[in-house]
Amino acid sequence: MDKILQGIAASQHPENVKRVLFQKFVASSKQQVSPAICHSILTVSAEWILQGESDFLQEMGNLVFQAWARHNLTIFEDFFHHSYLVNVMSGAILNPRPTVEFIHSCVKLLRDPTSVCKVIQTRAISLARECPELDVCAALCRLMVEFPDCVPVGDFAVVYCVTLIQAVSNVEFPNNEAALKNRFKDVNAVGALLFKLWHADINIILPCLQEIFKILTEIKTDSQTQKEPSVALGCLAQHVPVEMIALVTKNAASDQSVLDANMTVALTRMIDWLSWPAVKNIDRWIIAFLRSLASVQKFTILINVTVATVEKVFSRICYPIARNSALAVLTHMLLSFQHSPEAFHKVVNHVPDLVAHLKKEDSVSSRDCLSRTSELFYVLIHHHAGYPDLYEPILDVFKEYPRPSEEIIRQKLQLNAWTSQGKSLFTYHPKFGPKSETGKTGLVNLGNTCYMNSVIQALFMGDGFRRELLTYSGKVQQRLAPSLQKVFAFLAHTQRPAYSPTELLKVAKPPWFATGAQQDCSEFLKHLLDRLSEEDKENIHFEEKLSRAKERLQKVKNNKSGGGGQSECSGDQVVPEMIEPSEKKDMDAVVPCYSESPSHDAMVPSHDNGATGDSQNKVRTIVERYFCGKSVTMTECFNCKFESTREESFTDLPLAFPEKAKANGNGHPDNNCMKGGRDDGAGPKEGKGGDKETDDAQMESVSVECDKTMESESIAKDEVKTSEHKEKAKLEELIDHFLAPEILEGENKYYCEKCQSLQNAVRYLEIKHPPQFLILTLLRFSYDVKLHTRSKLLTDVKYPRLLRLPLRGSQSSKLDLVSRLRADEGADAMSQSPSMKRRCHSSQDGKDMSDCYDREYRTYALTSAIVHSGTSSESGHYYCYGRHTTPVNLHVDEDSGDTDYLPDQWYLFNDSRVSYSCFKSFSNVTKHFSKDTAYVLFYKRIFDGPDSYTGLEATESDPPLNRELLSEVTKDNQFYLQEQELEARTMHLRTARANIGATYRPRRFDDDDDENQGPPGSCGGAGPGGFNVPSNRFIF
């Protein structure tokens, strides 16, 4: 019958006729024949399968072989023994896939395939190497999935898996749909075997993944001879256990033998696979790689990959089958790329088209994508603020979607930030620590510069002032304003946890401040605001001169035009002949500079600033608009009733503690209530016709008088004046004391110009124009001229959230008070010391005299407070509590019941450290730490009257930075990432050297010698070389 079989194959009949004849021959397989004939039929049909030149002959051979083998199992088992299989797999294989499928079908028929499986197990690696085609490997993998005994074991299993991966990496996918499906089926067959092997033995996974990573990181040298790794590799990666992804990616990212270029190529290739539906979990792999690279500070790779591929990832969102994966990768890319808007701006212009496409699709997937995309872009617009021309189209298409809250925005940015992925560097180098969870930036202490840092943070939290300063553009050469503007820009946009204000310190430090010494923050604040205002005045003066010169030039041009002449000058040019000599001299004194920031038009005064009368017609400086108020001092002669008035500006109100002390149990004045004073003698200054004694003299006389009531042996250098009486003073009492009428008599008589002699008089102080930001300085520091010591009042004060600031009383009430004061000019008044009679704020007969006349008030809300910790102005430490000043809806504090209009979230700024805080923490700071007392308070005006609200800022977000500032911040952010990357690589090299026994001197990250460092815990953060200052300058 074997001859008949061969005759059918050799005949000239058409294939359809031959097929019928073969089917009849197959039907005869049920007949009983001799073993020799059956053996011959099996030999012939097997030969057709293994060596057949046509697919038809291979098909018919397989049909005949299977039928005769099933009906003659004993003969088949004798035919298909291990020796036969060895010959088949060892020789030249003409038809690899049919051969493997033939072996697979034969193993299925064997009742005991053990010996055969051993042969397959031994020859599998050679077969996969000799026949690396995907269909052959897939057929072999199907065989091994069904018969696990055929799988190589031990190290051979690793070799076999690596061989399969190499074969899969060369797979090409056809354009034909049917062929493409078959190709993916083959890839899945290989993946099914790897899945079983990887889950059976975890030691096989890492070598396999290393091979995949090696293939991915290989850089092409000749595009004509070397192919790109196949996307089929991505289909294999989905079979890796999910819990191993983080470990694998971390090991790969930490491998210093992998060059940055190779890692970049690998990530780029994985991102290309996002559009393939069969590549599952690829988004997890990509995000895990990005996070792992961030954790080892390889930011250069992250920057290059994100910038190069973000548009490609964005485009994949249009395809529903790849949408979820692409959106997950895009979200992580954009939220982690926080140091610069470059990546975000690459996709901004494509957002409206994407939204239109998704709305047109109108599916469950598209609607969910729109919701997630809107939230993503709201967060990015908030973080990369300042580009309204780019963002308006986005806001327009997403207007129907809600904006996320500030808390959600902060959490998303913090969770995805590159610097939050790893904290190992912080252990060795504090400057590389993670940014505060608040999102705020600290300030580096440059050596006892906490006084400056606290002031800067307090000013920065004033939203209106900060926003206007960020847009400030001077036309003249300035030093302080650009430096402060730069610090504000970095505080708002830097990726560093703390910024070093070195340049500002050089520019803003008063010349009499010793480098490295602790200073008075109030004195620094006044100097800073004065300097800033003077620079702004120069700029305003220059603009006014320039404007008048242009007007005169335009008149000349108009006259020439009327006379038929033509002018060769443009409207923007100013010729020297058009400028008056005095103006030209003034303009030559300043050097013009040009900036792309908004012009100074914003400096027109607003009605919100309390400016009335002639001040409204004058352009006010930024300091005058926000911090400057006006007070009026009125002095009335008791003899002739002549009243002199004097108006002056102020930036802060110095609040002394009441001069009349409360008696303690021994009859001595309570030292805790003694009047303090600042060394600079800050306070309203008297002009012509005023008091001949200076404030410093008053301070000294008070100090001397109080010293007489104290035991001399209890006084020591830097003595702390404390009291057993723990009752808090009220801030309102200090303000009443400041505004209380003052009697001028005795040695302090007033020189009346009308009487032409010294006369008794009464002096009033009124606030004519309250500032937008009220700065209150508590005069806690005093100087003892007798003992030459400085001391501090530790009186605890109750600070209200909302402060009702009294301005002035009615004229009739004042005259009534004058009559009462003159009536009390007798023996009781004369028995008091002159210093005790100067201010009449205390109660008489149980009635507060300040309530005798009607008072007008303005309402302020507390925004910032600078706290001094220590016992002297020459030592200690400053830190600052603050909150934003953009008003929110009216709310009531749960703890105190106080009404508030500003955000209730408080922050604690302590040099480099920024943390969340609350008003309760500030109000109890002296209770918990007796040496920590509020020194400078910032209040923001909220009400101008009972029903008016004037404290609103125009916007809730900071304005865009000018190009120069934005470029500087962006470059520094990128440089900071490079610093971290370099430090991480250096640490790895040191560790590697240590592991091989090399000795090295650990790097000193502070770059300081021990001999030059300040005491542990001191305020001074040492700069290079440290500061040689006395130890009493520091707080321990």
Solvent accessible surface area in square Angstrom, and as a share of the most:
residue,aa,sasa,rsa
1,M,59,0.26
2,D,30,0.15
3,K,148,0.63
4,I,102,0.52
5,L,0,0.00
6,Q,79,0.35
7,G,38,0.37
8,I,21,0.11
9,A,27,0.21
10,A,77,0.60
11,S,30,0.19
12,Q,174,0.77
13,H,92,0.41
14,P,81,0.51
15,E,104,0.47
16,N,102,0.52
17,V,58,0.33
18,K,30,0.13
19,R,82,0.30
20,V,77,0.44
21,L,57,0.29
22,F,1,0.00
23,Q,96,0.42
24,K,135,0.57
25,F,13,0.05
26,V,29,0.16
27,A,67,0.52
28,S,19,0.12
29,S,3,0.02
30,K,148,0.63
31,Q,109,0.48
32,Q,179,0.79
33,V,35,0.20
34,S,49,0.32
35,P,90,0.57
36,A,72,0.56
37,I,61,0.31
38,C,0,0.00
39,H,73,0.33
40,S,36,0.24
41,I,0,0.00
42,L,0,0.00
43,T,59,0.34
44,V,15,0.09
45,S,0,0.00
46,A,1,0.01
47,E,92,0.41
48,W,27,0.10
49,I,4,0.02
50,L,22,0.11
51,Q,101,0.45
52,G,6,0.06
53,E,173,0.78
54,S,51,0.33
55,D,117,0.61
56,F,25,0.10
57,L,42,0.21
58,Q,26,0.11
59,E,89,0.40
60,M,2,0.01
61,G,0,0.00
62,N,61,0.31
63,L,70,0.35
64,V,0,0.00
65,F,0,0.00
66,Q,29,0.13
67,A,3,0.02
68,W,0,0.00
69,A,0,0.00
70,R,127,0.46
71,H,86,0.38
72,N,24,0.12
73,L,59,0.29
74,T,101,0.59
75,I,31,0.16
76,F,0,0.00
77,E,49,0.22
78,D,98,0.51
79,F,8,0.03
80,F,1,0.01
81,H,80,0.36
82,H,94,0.42
83,S,47,0.31
84,Y,45,0.17
85,L,0,0.00
86,V,59,0.34
87,N,107,0.55
88,V,21,0.12
89,M,5,0.02
90,S,62,0.40
91,G,39,0.37
92,A,97,0.75
93,I,33,0.17
94,L,115,0.57
95,N,23,0.12
96,P,32,0.20
97,R,97,0.36
98,P,23,0.15
99,T,3,0.01
100,V,1,0.00
101,E,75,0.34
102,F,2,0.01
103,I,3,0.02
104,H,27,0.12
105,S,23,0.15
106,C,0,0.00
107,V,1,0.00
108,K,111,0.47
109,L,31,0.16
110,L,19,0.10
111,R,160,0.58
112,D,100,0.52
113,P,31,0.20
114,T,76,0.44
115,S,57,0.37
116,V,4,0.02
117,C,3,0.02
118,K,115,0.49
119,V,17,0.10
120,I,1,0.00
121,Q,36,0.16
122,T,103,0.60
123,R,64,0.23
124,A,0,0.00
125,I,21,0.11
126,S,38,0.24
127,L,5,0.03
128,A,1,0.00
129,R,149,0.54
130,E,109,0.49
131,C,10,0.06
132,P,65,0.41
133,E,92,0.41
134,L,14,0.07
135,D,51,0.26
136,V,4,0.02
137,C,1,0.01
138,A,0,0.00
139,A,4,0.03
140,L,3,0.01
141,C,0,0.00
142,R,98,0.36
143,L,1,0.00
144,M,1,0.01
145,V,50,0.29
146,E,85,0.38
147,F,37,0.15
148,P,81,0.51
149,D,94,0.49
150,C,0,0.00
151,V,11,0.07
152,P,4,0.03
153,V,99,0.57
154,G,56,0.54
155,D,117,0.61
156,F,134,0.56
157,A,4,0.03
158,V,35,0.20
159,V,53,0.30
160,Y,0,0.00
161,C,0,0.00
162,V,29,0.17
163,T,11,0.06
164,L,0,0.00
165,I,0,0.00
166,Q,83,0.37
167,A,6,0.04
168,V,1,0.00
169,S,9,0.06
170,N,101,0.52
171,V,14,0.08
172,E,101,0.45
173,F,41,0.17
174,P,41,0.25
175,N,159,0.82
176,N,91,0.47
177,E,118,0.53
178,A,64,0.49
179,A,35,0.27
180,L,48,0.24
181,K,115,0.49
182,N,84,0.43
183,R,73,0.27
184,F,28,0.12
185,K,123,0.52
186,D,21,0.11
187,V,1,0.00
188,N,70,0.36
189,A,13,0.10
190,V,0,0.00
191,G,0,0.00
192,A,41,0.32
193,L,3,0.01
194,L,0,0.00
195,F,91,0.38
196,K,90,0.38
197,L,21,0.10
198,W,2,0.01
199,H,99,0.44
200,A,88,0.68
201,D,58,0.30
202,I,105,0.53
203,N,111,0.57
204,I,10,0.05
205,I,1,0.01
206,L,69,0.34
207,P,42,0.26
208,C,0,0.00
209,L,13,0.06
210,Q,120,0.53
211,E,24,0.11
212,I,10,0.05
213,F,30,0.12
214,K,134,0.57
215,I,22,0.11
216,L,6,0.03
217,T,12,0.07
218,E,89,0.40
219,I,75,0.38
220,K,71,0.30
221,T,130,0.76
222,D,63,0.33
223,S,84,0.54
224,Q,168,0.75
225,T,108,0.63
226,Q,48,0.21
227,K,128,0.54
228,E,86,0.39
229,P,21,0.13
230,S,8,0.05
231,V,12,0.07
232,A,0,0.00
233,L,0,0.00
234,G,1,0.01
235,C,1,0.01
236,L,0,0.00
237,A,11,0.08
238,Q,33,0.14
239,H,38,0.17
240,V,4,0.03
241,P,18,0.11
242,V,70,0.40
243,E,140,0.63
244,M,16,0.07
245,I,9,0.04
246,A,70,0.54
247,L,93,0.46
248,V,16,0.09
249,T,0,0.00
250,K,115,0.49
251,N,77,0.39
252,A,16,0.12
253,A,0,0.00
254,S,38,0.25
255,D,59,0.31
256,Q,62,0.28
257,S,89,0.57
258,V,25,0.14
259,L,119,0.59
260,D,44,0.23
261,A,57,0.44
262,N,31,0.16
263,M,2,0.01
264,T,31,0.18
265,V,38,0.22
266,A,0,0.00
267,L,0,0.00
268,T,39,0.23
269,R,18,0.07
270,M,8,0.03
271,I,1,0.00
272,D,50,0.26
273,W,15,0.05
274,L,3,0.02
275,S,39,0.25
276,W,76,0.27
277,P,66,0.41
278,A,24,0.18
279,V,7,0.04
280,K,128,0.54
281,N,46,0.24
282,I,4,0.02
283,D,25,0.13
284,R,119,0.43
285,W,12,0.04
286,I,0,0.00
287,I,32,0.16
288,A,16,0.12
289,F,8,0.03
290,L,4,0.02
291,R,77,0.28
292,S,11,0.07
293,L,0,0.00
294,A,0,0.00
295,S,23,0.15
296,V,30,0.17
297,Q,7,0.03
298,K,4,0.02
299,F,1,0.00
300,T,50,0.29
301,I,1,0.01
302,L,1,0.01
303,I,15,0.08
304,N,74,0.38
305,V,1,0.00
306,T,3,0.02
307,V,34,0.20
308,A,76,0.59
309,T,2,0.01
310,V,0,0.00
311,E,77,0.34
312,K,68,0.29
313,V,0,0.00
314,F,10,0.04
315,S,46,0.30
316,R,42,0.15
317,I,0,0.00
318,C,41,0.25
319,Y,120,0.46
320,P,81,0.51
321,I,124,0.63
322,A,4,0.03
323,R,2,0.01
324,N,98,0.50
325,S,30,0.19
326,A,0,0.00
327,L,1,0.01
328,A,27,0.21
329,V,0,0.00
330,L,0,0.00
331,T,42,0.24
332,H,6,0.02
333,M,1,0.00
334,L,3,0.01
335,L,3,0.01
336,S,4,0.03
337,F,3,0.01
338,Q,18,0.08
339,H,9,0.04
340,S,8,0.05
341,P,17,0.11
342,E,83,0.37
343,A,0,0.00
344,F,3,0.01
345,H,41,0.18
346,K,66,0.28
347,V,0,0.00
348,V,3,0.01
349,N,107,0.55
350,H,81,0.36
351,V,0,0.00
352,P,39,0.24
353,D,102,0.53
354,L,4,0.02
355,V,3,0.02
356,A,61,0.47
357,H,77,0.34
358,L,1,0.00
359,K,85,0.36
360,K,176,0.75
361,E,57,0.26
362,D,91,0.47
363,S,38,0.24
364,V,115,0.66
365,S,44,0.28
366,S,0,0.00
367,R,121,0.44
368,D,68,0.35
369,C,2,0.01
370,L,5,0.03
371,S,56,0.36
372,R,92,0.34
373,T,0,0.00
374,S,3,0.02
375,E,58,0.26
376,L,7,0.03
377,F,1,0.00
378,Y,13,0.05
379,V,0,0.00
380,L,1,0.00
381,I,17,0.09
382,H,83,0.37
383,H,45,0.20
384,H,14,0.06
385,A,27,0.21
386,G,16,0.15
387,Y,45,0.17
388,P,76,0.48
389,D,110,0.57
390,L,49,0.24
391,Y,7,0.03
392,E,107,0.48
393,P,63,0.40
394,I,1,0.01
395,L,52,0.26
396,D,80,0.42
397,V,32,0.18
398,F,1,0.00
399,K,152,0.65
400,E,119,0.54
401,Y,42,0.16
402,P,114,0.71
403,R,157,0.57
404,P,20,0.12
405,S,59,0.38
406,E,117,0.53
407,E,83,0.37
408,I,71,0.36
409,I,12,0.06
410,R,55,0.20
411,Q,93,0.42
412,K,60,0.25
413,L,21,0.11
414,Q,74,0.33
415,L,121,0.60
416,N,13,0.07
417,A,11,0.08
418,W,11,0.04
419,T,19,0.11
420,S,39,0.25
421,Q,41,0.18
422,G,18,0.18
423,K,128,0.54
424,S,63,0.41
425,L,4,0.02
426,F,101,0.42
427,T,108,0.63
428,Y,115,0.44
429,H,15,0.07
430,P,93,0.58
431,K,93,0.39
432,F,13,0.06
433,G,3,0.03
434,P,48,0.30
435,K,51,0.22
436,S,25,0.16
437,E,91,0.41
438,T,8,0.05
439,G,42,0.41
440,K,31,0.13
441,T,4,0.02
442,G,0,0.00
443,L,0,0.00
444,V,50,0.28
445,N,14,0.07
446,L,27,0.13
447,G,4,0.04
448,N,1,0.00
449,T,5,0.03
450,C,0,0.00
451,Y,5,0.02
452,M,0,0.00
453,N,3,0.01
454,S,4,0.03
455,V,0,0.00
456,I,0,0.00
457,Q,4,0.02
458,A,4,0.03
459,L,2,0.01
460,F,12,0.05
461,M,1,0.00
462,G,5,0.05
463,D,2,0.01
464,G,7,0.07
465,F,1,0.00
466,R,9,0.03
467,R,26,0.09
468,E,31,0.14
469,L,1,0.01
470,L,1,0.00
471,T,30,0.17
472,Y,22,0.08
473,S,7,0.04
474,G,10,0.10
475,K,57,0.24
476,V,1,0.00
477,Q,115,0.51
478,Q,15,0.07
479,R,147,0.54
480,L,1,0.00
481,A,3,0.02
482,P,62,0.39
483,S,4,0.03
484,L,0,0.00
485,Q,16,0.07
486,K,40,0.17
487,V,3,0.02
488,F,0,0.00
489,A,0,0.00
490,F,5,0.02
491,L,7,0.04
492,A,37,0.29
493,H,46,0.21
494,T,1,0.01
495,Q,21,0.09
496,R,36,0.13
497,P,21,0.14
498,A,17,0.14
499,Y,26,0.10
500,S,44,0.29
501,P,1,0.01
502,T,62,0.36
503,E,84,0.38
504,L,0,0.00
505,L,26,0.13
506,K,148,0.63
507,V,14,0.08
508,A,0,0.00
509,K,50,0.21
510,P,0,0.00
511,P,116,0.73
512,W,150,0.53
513,F,7,0.03
514,A,58,0.45
515,T,85,0.49
516,G,9,0.09
517,A,7,0.05
518,Q,4,0.02
519,Q,27,0.12
520,D,16,0.08
521,C,0,0.00
522,S,1,0.01
523,E,36,0.16
524,F,0,0.00
525,L,4,0.02
526,K,56,0.24
527,H,29,0.13
528,L,0,0.00
529,L,1,0.01
530,D,72,0.37
531,R,69,0.25
532,L,4,0.02
533,S,11,0.07
534,E,95,0.43
535,E,19,0.09
536,D,2,0.01
537,K,86,0.36
538,E,86,0.39
539,N,0,0.00
540,I,15,0.08
541,H,78,0.35
542,F,13,0.05
543,E,41,0.18
544,E,71,0.32
545,K,21,0.09
546,L,43,0.21
547,S,54,0.35
548,R,91,0.33
549,A,0,0.00
550,K,72,0.30
551,E,100,0.45
552,R,65,0.24
553,L,7,0.03
554,Q,81,0.36
555,K,129,0.55
556,V,47,0.27
557,K,40,0.17
558,N,82,0.42
559,N,112,0.57
560,K,99,0.42
561,S,78,0.50
562,G,72,0.69
563,G,70,0.67
564,G,66,0.64
565,G,36,0.35
566,Q,170,0.76
567,S,39,0.25
568,E,175,0.78
569,C,40,0.24
570,S,56,0.36
571,G,41,0.40
572,D,120,0.62
573,Q,97,0.43
574,V,38,0.22
575,V,34,0.19
576,P,78,0.49
577,E,135,0.60
578,M,42,0.19
579,I,23,0.11
580,E,87,0.39
581,P,118,0.74
582,S,70,0.45
583,E,9,0.04
584,K,79,0.33
585,K,153,0.65
586,D,56,0.29
587,M,25,0.11
588,D,95,0.49
589,A,85,0.66
590,V,28,0.16
591,V,93,0.54
592,P,64,0.40
593,C,44,0.26
594,Y,192,0.73
595,S,56,0.36
596,E,118,0.53
597,S,13,0.09
598,P,79,0.50
599,S,56,0.36
600,H,13,0.06
601,D,113,0.58
602,A,71,0.55
603,M,5,0.02
604,V,102,0.59
605,P,25,0.16
606,S,53,0.34
607,H,154,0.69
608,D,32,0.16
609,N,9,0.04
610,G,17,0.16
611,A,4,0.03
612,T,73,0.42
613,G,56,0.53
614,D,116,0.60
615,S,15,0.10
616,Q,70,0.31
617,N,138,0.71
618,K,129,0.55
619,V,54,0.31
620,R,25,0.09
621,T,2,0.01
622,I,2,0.01
623,V,3,0.02
624,E,31,0.14
625,R,10,0.04
626,Y,25,0.09
627,F,3,0.01
628,C,19,0.12
629,G,2,0.02
630,K,53,0.22
631,S,5,0.03
632,V,22,0.13
633,T,9,0.05
634,M,17,0.08
635,T,6,0.04
636,E,7,0.03
637,C,0,0.00
638,F,9,0.04
639,N,93,0.48
640,C,35,0.21
641,K,109,0.46
642,F,70,0.29
643,E,58,0.26
644,S,31,0.20
645,T,89,0.52
646,R,84,0.31
647,E,82,0.37
648,E,34,0.15
649,S,66,0.43
650,F,27,0.11
651,T,20,0.12
652,D,10,0.05
653,L,5,0.02
654,P,9,0.05
655,L,0,0.00
656,A,9,0.07
657,F,2,0.01
658,P,30,0.19
659,E,17,0.08
660,K,109,0.46
661,A,22,0.17
662,K,110,0.47
663,A,84,0.65
664,N,67,0.34
665,G,87,0.83
666,N,124,0.63
667,G,60,0.57
668,H,82,0.37
669,P,40,0.25
670,D,8,0.04
671,N,43,0.22
672,N,15,0.08
673,C,20,0.12
674,M,9,0.04
675,K,29,0.12
676,G,0,0.00
677,G,2,0.02
678,R,8,0.03
679,D,72,0.38
680,D,59,0.31
681,G,15,0.14
682,A,14,0.11
683,G,19,0.18
684,P,42,0.26
685,K,149,0.63
686,E,58,0.26
687,G,26,0.25
688,K,186,0.79
689,G,19,0.18
690,G,14,0.13
691,D,15,0.08
692,K,149,0.63
693,E,55,0.25
694,T,86,0.50
695,D,43,0.22
696,D,69,0.36
697,A,40,0.31
698,Q,29,0.13
699,M,33,0.15
700,E,77,0.35
701,S,46,0.30
702,V,9,0.05
703,S,18,0.12
704,V,49,0.28
705,E,49,0.22
706,C,17,0.10
707,D,18,0.10
708,K,159,0.68
709,T,49,0.28
710,M,28,0.13
711,E,104,0.47
712,S,91,0.59
713,E,141,0.63
714,S,62,0.40
715,I,33,0.17
716,A,64,0.50
717,K,147,0.62
718,D,50,0.26
719,E,41,0.18
720,V,43,0.25
721,K,28,0.12
722,T,79,0.46
723,S,23,0.15
724,E,168,0.75
725,H,85,0.38
726,K,166,0.70
727,E,111,0.50
728,K,68,0.29
729,A,20,0.16
730,K,100,0.42
731,L,0,0.00
732,E,67,0.30
733,E,82,0.37
734,L,1,0.00
735,I,1,0.00
736,D,35,0.18
737,H,3,0.01
738,F,11,0.05
739,L,14,0.07
740,A,4,0.03
741,P,6,0.04
742,E,13,0.06
743,I,20,0.10
744,L,0,0.00
745,E,16,0.07
746,G,46,0.44
747,E,160,0.72
748,N,6,0.03
749,K,74,0.31
750,Y,2,0.01
751,Y,80,0.30
752,C,0,0.00
753,E,72,0.32
754,K,133,0.56
755,C,33,0.20
756,Q,122,0.54
757,S,41,0.26
758,L,88,0.44
759,Q,41,0.18
760,N,33,0.17
761,A,0,0.00
762,V,0,0.00
763,R,13,0.05
764,Y,11,0.04
765,L,19,0.09
766,E,16,0.07
767,I,1,0.00
768,K,80,0.34
769,H,25,0.11
770,P,7,0.05
771,P,1,0.01
772,Q,17,0.07
773,F,4,0.02
774,L,0,0.00
775,I,1,0.01
776,L,0,0.00
777,T,1,0.00
778,L,0,0.00
779,L,11,0.05
780,R,1,0.00
781,F,3,0.01
782,S,14,0.09
783,Y,81,0.31
784,D,11,0.06
785,V,45,0.26
786,K,138,0.58
787,L,74,0.37
788,H,128,0.57
789,T,20,0.12
790,R,66,0.24
791,S,7,0.05
792,K,0,0.00
793,L,2,0.01
794,L,15,0.07
795,T,3,0.02
796,D,24,0.13
797,V,0,0.00
798,K,117,0.50
799,Y,9,0.03
800,P,24,0.15
801,R,6,0.02
802,L,44,0.22
803,L,0,0.00
804,R,140,0.51
805,L,0,0.00
806,P,7,0.04
807,L,4,0.02
808,R,76,0.28
809,G,11,0.11
810,S,44,0.28
811,Q,93,0.41
812,S,80,0.52
813,S,17,0.11
814,K,12,0.05
815,L,85,0.42
816,D,75,0.39
817,L,3,0.02
818,V,5,0.03
819,S,68,0.44
820,R,82,0.30
821,L,6,0.03
822,R,93,0.34
823,A,86,0.67
824,D,67,0.35
825,E,57,0.25
826,G,42,0.40
827,A,84,0.65
828,D,119,0.62
829,A,21,0.16
830,M,114,0.51
831,S,93,0.60
832,Q,80,0.35
833,S,33,0.21
834,P,72,0.45
835,S,8,0.05
836,M,55,0.25
837,K,18,0.08
838,R,22,0.08
839,R,61,0.22
840,C,23,0.14
841,H,36,0.16
842,S,38,0.25
843,S,72,0.46
844,Q,80,0.36
845,D,156,0.81
846,G,79,0.76
847,K,112,0.47
848,D,50,0.26
849,M,4,0.02
850,S,9,0.06
851,D,97,0.50
852,C,33,0.20
853,Y,28,0.11
854,D,107,0.56
855,R,50,0.18
856,E,67,0.30
857,Y,67,0.26
858,R,43,0.16
859,T,24,0.14
860,Y,0,0.00
861,A,0,0.00
862,L,0,0.00
863,T,3,0.02
864,S,1,0.01
865,A,0,0.00
866,I,0,0.00
867,V,0,0.00
868,H,1,0.00
869,S,20,0.13
870,G,1,0.01
871,T,26,0.15
872,S,1,0.01
873,S,9,0.06
874,E,62,0.28
875,S,18,0.11
876,G,0,0.00
877,H,27,0.12
878,Y,1,0.00
879,Y,19,0.07
880,C,0,0.00
881,Y,8,0.03
882,G,0,0.00
883,R,0,0.00
884,H,46,0.21
885,T,0,0.00
886,T,18,0.11
887,P,14,0.09
888,V,72,0.41
889,N,133,0.68
890,L,102,0.51
891,H,49,0.22
892,V,90,0.52
893,D,18,0.09
894,E,170,0.76
895,D,109,0.56
896,S,60,0.39
897,G,47,0.45
898,D,50,0.26
899,T,50,0.29
900,D,0,0.00
901,Y,36,0.14
902,L,0,0.00
903,P,29,0.18
904,D,68,0.35
905,Q,74,0.33
906,W,0,0.00
907,Y,22,0.08
908,L,32,0.16
909,F,5,0.02
910,N,47,0.24
911,D,22,0.12
912,S,56,0.36
913,R,155,0.57
914,V,10,0.06
915,S,21,0.14
916,Y,73,0.28
917,S,21,0.13
918,C,59,0.35
919,F,16,0.07
920,K,111,0.47
921,S,47,0.31
922,F,0,0.00
923,S,23,0.15
924,N,31,0.16
925,V,7,0.04
926,T,12,0.07
927,K,146,0.62
928,H,119,0.53
929,F,124,0.52
930,S,72,0.47
931,K,98,0.41
932,D,16,0.09
933,T,0,0.00
934,A,0,0.00
935,Y,0,0.00
936,V,0,0.00
937,L,0,0.00
938,F,4,0.02
939,Y,0,0.00
940,K,0,0.00
941,R,2,0.01
942,I,1,0.00
943,F,38,0.16
944,D,39,0.20
945,G,22,0.21
946,P,133,0.84
947,D,145,0.75
948,S,42,0.27
949,Y,76,0.29
950,T,34,0.20
951,G,2,0.02
952,L,116,0.58
953,E,27,0.12
954,A,108,0.84
955,T,75,0.44
956,E,148,0.66
957,S,60,0.39
958,D,29,0.15
959,P,29,0.18
960,P,61,0.38
961,L,19,0.09
962,N,21,0.11
963,R,180,0.66
964,E,137,0.62
965,L,13,0.06
966,L,45,0.23
967,S,46,0.30
968,E,62,0.28
969,V,3,0.02
970,T,28,0.16
971,K,141,0.60
972,D,32,0.16
973,N,3,0.02
974,Q,65,0.29
975,F,106,0.44
976,Y,1,0.00
977,L,3,0.02
978,Q,78,0.34
979,E,37,0.16
980,Q,4,0.02
981,E,10,0.05
982,L,122,0.61
983,E,8,0.03
984,A,17,0.13
985,R,62,0.23
986,T,41,0.24
987,M,33,0.15
988,H,74,0.33
989,L,110,0.55
990,R,39,0.14
991,T,75,0.43
992,A,43,0.33
993,R,115,0.42
994,A,47,0.37
995,N,118,0.60
996,I,144,0.73
997,G,60,0.57
998,A,37,0.29
999,T,127,0.74
1000,Y,81,0.31
1001,R,181,0.66
1002,P,94,0.59
1003,R,114,0.42
1004,R,85,0.31
1005,F,48,0.20
1006,D,69,0.36
1007,D,106,0.55
1008,D,5,0.03
1009,D,84,0.43
1010,D,97,0.50
1011,E,150,0.67
1012,N,61,0.31
1013,Q,71,0.31
1014,G,29,0.28
1015,P,33,0.21
1016,P,125,0.79
1017,G,70,0.67
1018,S,21,0.14
1019,C,7,0.04
1020,G,15,0.15
1021,G,28,0.27
1022,A,40,0.31
1023,G,18,0.17
1024,P,130,0.82
1025,G,42,0.40
1026,G,17,0.17
1027,F,70,0.29
1028,N,158,0.81
1029,V,32,0.19
1030,P,79,0.49
1031,S,74,0.48
1032,N,81,0.42
1033,R,58,0.21
1034,F,20,0.08
1035,I,46,0.24
1036,F,153,0.64
